[in-house]
Amino acid sequence: MSPVDARSRRDDGGPRMNPSSRNGQSTPRPLLRSLCVLVGISLATCGDVSPSEIMGECENNPRQEVLELVNEIRVENGRAALALDIRLAASAQGHSEDMTANNFMAHTGSDGTNPGQRMTAAGYPWSGWSENVAAGQPTPEAVVNAWMNSDGHRANILRESSEHVGIGYDYESGTNYGHYWTMNFGSSESAALAGTGCHP
């Protein structure tokens, strides 16, 4: 059992967003700002960079490690690897930072938003979504193991209809759990929005 109960939520069987809110999305300015902050680009120069150029380093990157571990598991289980989408990455990172800042773990954000609403706000035009969250696991291996040992989270990781993914991670000593993880899965009629580097 993981140090803290990890939770999962998905779109089927639950409330859905209004279909009209899922189409014609473009990358909003808040997404670009959050990605700049995420990778350390100053807001003064943020407007000179395209979202697809804002990608992270591959080495010692916990988000990239989770992405690689999950894709290894999917391929071993006969599923297609998930493509990184930086809109989902921004949504997941924003939620991890919200959980850290407000010292909680849940799918509902401190502002009352659900995962689908956050993905929409980040510009991802989903047709389906699911989310895994966890807290307290200090490494990518620990959080992926915790999720794989939970039926609901394992189902989200292995969901055949999922195409895209973004991972959020934040750490703050002095909080209840220290480490806060979010994994946003999505399916969409549009292609993944990603650059050529590693997970931001």
N, C-alpha and C positions, 0 to 999 in steps of 0.2 A: 504494500500500500504506500502510495506517495505521502510525503509529510502533510500535504493538504489535499483535500478532495479536488480533483480536476473535474471540470464539468464540460458537457458538450451541448450544443444546440444546433439544429438544422432547420431548413425551411419547410420540408415536407411535414404536414400535419400541424403546423403552427401558423401563426398569423403571417400573411404575405404582404409585401409592399404593393401599393397600387401599380398595376402594370404600366401605366403611363409614365411613372417615375423611373422606369428602368430603361427607357430608350433615349437615344440622342444625347447621351452625356458626353461632355468634353472635360478635359482635365482642368479643374478649377484652380484659381490662385491659392486657396488654402492648402491644397495638396502640394503644390510646388514649394510653398513656404515650409510645410512640415518636413518635406524631403530634404530641403536645404539645411534645416535645423538638425535633422537626423544625422546627416553626414558632415556637419561642421562648416557649411558654406555660409558666409555672412549674408544677412538679409539685404545688405546694400548691393551685393553683386548677384543675388539670387535670380533677379529678373533676366540676367544675361545667359542663364543656363537652361537647357531644355530638360524636362523630367527624365527622358530616356538616357541622359548623360549622367544623372546623379545615381551612381551605383557605388557600392562599398568595396572594401578590400576582402579578398578571399581568406586570408590567414587570420586565425584567432577571432573569427567572426561568429558569435553564437547563433545568429539567425541563419547564416549560410550553412552552418553545421547541422542545424535542425532540418533545413531544406534537403541537404544531401542524405541524411539518415532516413527521412520520410520517403524520399524517392527510391532509395535502395530497398526499403520495405515494400513499397508499391510494386516495383519491378519483380522482386522475389515472389510476390503474390499474384503475378500475372496482370497487373494494372499498368497503365501508361504513367510515365513520370509526369509530375505537375510542373507547369511553366510558371516561373516567377512573374507576378504582376505587381508593379510598384504602387498601383492604387490600393491593392489589398495590403501591401506592405505598410503603406501609410496609415490605413485604417487599423491594422493590427498594432502597429507601434503606438498610435495615439491611444488605443485602449489600454495597452500595458502601462503607458506613462500615466494615464488617468487612475488606474488601479494603484500604482505606486504613490502618486501624489495624494490620493484620498484614502490610502491604507485599507483596501478592500479587495475581494476577489468575487466577481460575478460577471454574467453576460450583459446585464443591464449597466450602462455607463452611469457615471455620477450625474449626468444631465438627463437621464431617463431614456436614452437611445438604446435600441437593440442592435445586434450585429448587422442586420440587413440595412438599417438606416445609416449606420456608420459607413458601410461599404458604398452606399449610394452617395453619401456626402463626399466621399473621397473620389467620386467620379467613375466608379466601377459599375457598368451596366449589366447587373447580374440577371440570370434567369433562374438561378438556384444558388444557395449558399449554406455553409455550415461553419461553426466556430468551435475550437477547443481553447479553453483557458486553463491555467494551472498556476500555482504559486508555491514557493518554497524549494523547488528543485534547483540545485546550484549549477547544473551542467546541461548542455543539450542532450547528452545521453540519458541523464536521469529523467528529464521531462518527457522525452520520447518513450522511454520505458514505462513511465507512469501512464501515459496515454494508451500505449499498446496493451497494458494490463487492465484496461477498463473497456467494457464492451461498447459503450456509446462513442468513446473517443477513437477506438480502433475502427469502428464502422465509418466514422468521418474520415479517417486517414485513408481507408481502403475504398471509399465510395467511388464507384466506377464513373459516375457522371461528373465528378469534379475534374476540372481542367487546369485551374489556376490557383495560386497560393501566395500568401504573404505572411511573414512571421514578425511578431513584435516581442521585444524583450527589454526589460528595464530592471535596474537594481538600485536599491537604496537601503543602507544600513539603518537600523532603528525603526523600520516598519515591521508589521506583524510577520511577514514572510520573507522579506528581503528581495527575492527573485520573483518577477511577474512575467508570465508568458502568455502570448495570444497567437493562435494560428487561424487565419481566415482562409477558407476554401471557397472557390466560386466556379460557376459555369456561366458562360456568356456566349452570345452569338458573335461578339466581337473578339478580335485577337488579343492576346496578352500584350500589355504595355510594359516593356522591359528594355533595358539597355544591354550593353555587351559585357558588363562587369558582373560582380557578385552581388549578393543580397545587400541592400543598403543597411 
